[in-house]
Amino acid sequence: MGNAEHQGALTKGEVLPRPASSQSEGFKQGRTVLNSLLSGAFAGAVAKTAVAPLDRTKIIFQVSSNRFSAKEAYRLIYRTYLKDGFFSLWRGNSATMVRVIPYAAIQFCAHEQYKRILGQYYGFQGKALPPVPRLLAGSLAGTTAAMITYPLDMVRALFVRISREEGLQTLYRGFTPTILGVVPYAGLSFFTYETLKKIHAEHTGRSHPFSYERLAFGACAGLIGQSASYPLDVVRRRMQTAGVTGHTYGSISGTMRDIVREEGVIRGLYKGLSMNWVKGPIAVGISFMTFDLMQILLRKFQQFSHSAR
């Protein structure tokens, strides 16, 4: 009754203050999002930098018609080292970071949010999601990050020159194969990692795996996710660099047919996959492990700061 009288006494334009619990919940949610963004950005930067020389070599073979082999890849890396020095193996990594840092930040943050939303919807809030929502959360996270950051992927393909000479629409060349590739890649990567952590917790009784276990789980996730989406990654690279290499690719199916006709299925669509089996598990393993450890570190730091007040 007293509350109703108080509400009736409010002057025009005056509003009741939000309950303290609602404000606290909103602040907590905002802090969680910020933690995920920071952890994801750092994880992406560390992982991509660790494998930059291998990634650079793989891309050089992907966008060319030269035959790939481990021996040729080694020769390319060694020639680059002899000609331009050790740090030349990381040439272009700063431009890569322009894309990787926001992409990883958004992907990891989106994954945490999709897990929370799907957990509420399916009644698994605070628990491990069932297989299908687990796969869906990863796919949606990857798609969200790719859609937002896709133009940044063209930085390595001469952003200014392409936009000036061919138009801004070319910044989205290869967008469709990117999205089609991201769905199985991100979906299977997050699904595998979360599944392995769930199985580990059930068998060991430990909810937090050791760092080397997180690294191993992430490596398995990367191996499965990248193998499933690799042909579309090749198609994406070819379509993105078409203006630079002088080729003309009109559609995904047309690009695939051209690659298969000129280079074959295995040597064309799966060119560099063996290197990806080395690079991918390392990168994804480092990324997942770093993200989890950063999340734990930030939570502990915030708890310490709160208790010190």
Summary of the structure (lengths in Angstrom):
residues: 309
radius of gyration: 23.1
end to end distance: 37.5
largest distance: 83.6
contacts: 952
relative contact order: 0.12
helix: 83%
strand: 0%
